[in-house]
Amino acid sequence: MKFYQKYKIYDQDKIIVDKMPFNFRWIGFIKILFPQAKIIHSNRNPADSAFSIFRNMFDSPGLGWLTIKII
């Protein structure tokens, strides 16, 4: 519900894209909460995906193991 509260301020005609790598776990839940939601699954080269995840440094409490410091 927190996710919905965060985005409900936006216009209903707008598109919200959430690219968090592990959100595939929530697809069933998303479809229950948002029956009209469109879900796009794409396959990428694993090296490209890893570099993209590294470059974006997604901010999520569940991804604490992903945080690295470059010195």
QUICOR-V42021 format. One record per helix or strand. SS is the DSSP state (helix for helix, strand for strand). FROM is the first residue (numbers start at 0). LEN is the number of residues. If there is no record, write none. Layout:
# QUICOR-V42021
SS&FROM&LEN ; SS&FROM&LEN
This chain:
# QUICOR-V42021
helix&1&6 ; helix&22&11 ; helix&45&11 ; helix&60&6
